[in-house]
Amino acid sequence: MRLRSLAPVVALGVVVGLTGCGGLSVPRLDPRSAQQPASGGDPVEPTAEAPPGRHQSAETSPSGPAALSTAAAGADPTGSSGSPVVRASASPADAAPVPAVARAVDTSNPTRTVGDGTPASCTSAAVVRAVAAGGIITFDCGPDPLTIKMAATAKVRNANGPTVVLDGGGKITLSGQGKRRILYMNTCDVLQGWTTARCQNQDHPQLTVQNLTFADGDSTGQRADGGGGGAIFVRGGRLKVVDSHFVDNRCDRTGPDVGGAAIRVLDQHDGQPVYVTGSTFTGGSCANGGALSSIGVSWVILNSVLRDNAAVGNGANPARSGTPGGGSGGAIYTDGNEFSVRVAGTLIEGNDAREGGGAIFFVSNNRTGTLRIENSTLRRNPSHGFQTHPGIFYQGAGSAPTITTSTVR
């Protein structure tokens, strides 16, 4: 069964506009409803700062992580595979502990290898075949760094795995050439094979990308399941990103909810989070979510950098009259109901939102979701339309995100 679009139904500021297999219903919230008049009437348009009584200083630590370092003093500058680990930490103490579930997968005994030791053997077709076959995938393309220009999107076959791991060894860049999405996994896409009765909530495939660079991906015009995900699109199963870099990726420039220039995620098994560890996101551009975007999905983002990404849409969500919509979440755009986002040991700077949330846009429609920022620095992330805290638009459990030992300005 394919995802089917319904005409939006608007009631009390909520738009229901996405229905998936298994009856999945994803609401949409007008961020302008954050400020309601005291006794009925129309919502008040948010100002560029939080309304009186809601704003609080988020700068809780003047000594929070403020500098990008490839190797904190006394720390090993490489990961277990020998690839650089880029951290947003001023010292080892600022780096967030990484749980075992968020660490790199052991690829010492790969299922298959792309390449025979020469650059010429590492082709787009070889990558596409390997991803479709599944398993643990490594690259043998010679001693030097190599960019593989993808002539087609690599797609995960849902029956193959259940584990799919791509490990570039810190030397491989997959480029969409500004023409196509690079990697795609969708458990509800019949063309990739249905493997369970509840495609939106199954524990496989479990996709891990590690020690790879994804550059110049572009999903513009790819509207299936709402589009987005210029480098990687995932629906269902599980996703983990370790020690990887996302550079200059794109998705549609307009749309109230399309997002994720680097990564777009819909559904994760039993509501478990997407883990992002030791990774960087730079130069991304999309209607919403210049780096990351999701609906109803939780994230744990550790020891990473999100810099110079942009939400370039216009009109927010739902789109204001006469606009195409979008423009929220310069780096991160999340909405839905029950979900959480945790950002720790991370630097988010220089991102830009034409509407709300220059760094982070977080809307939990039923106000159960939580946003936690720990040992991190968020700075110079302008919100040109609305925000509740510097660079953040938050609607969730309580009146504010939880911010500890961090600088937000």
Secondary structure, DSSP 8 states (H G I E B T S, - for coil): ---B----EEETTEEEEEE-GGG-EEEEE-GGGGS--TTSSS-----SS--TTT-------TTS--S-BSS-TTS-SB-TTS-B--B--SSGGGS----GGGS----SS-SEEE-SSSGGG--HHHHHHHHHH-EEEEE---SS-EEEE-SS-EE--TTS-SEEEEEEEEEEEEE-TTTS-SEEEETT-GGG---SS-TTS----EEEEEEEEEES-B-TT--GGG---SSEEEESSEEEEES-EEES-B--S--SS---SSEEEE--GGG--EEEES-EEES-EESS-SSEEEES--EEEES-EEES-EE--BSBTTT-TTS-BB---SSEEEEESS-EEEEES-EEES-EESSB-SSEEEEETTS--EEEEES-EEES--BSSB-SBTTEEEESSSSS-EEES-EE-
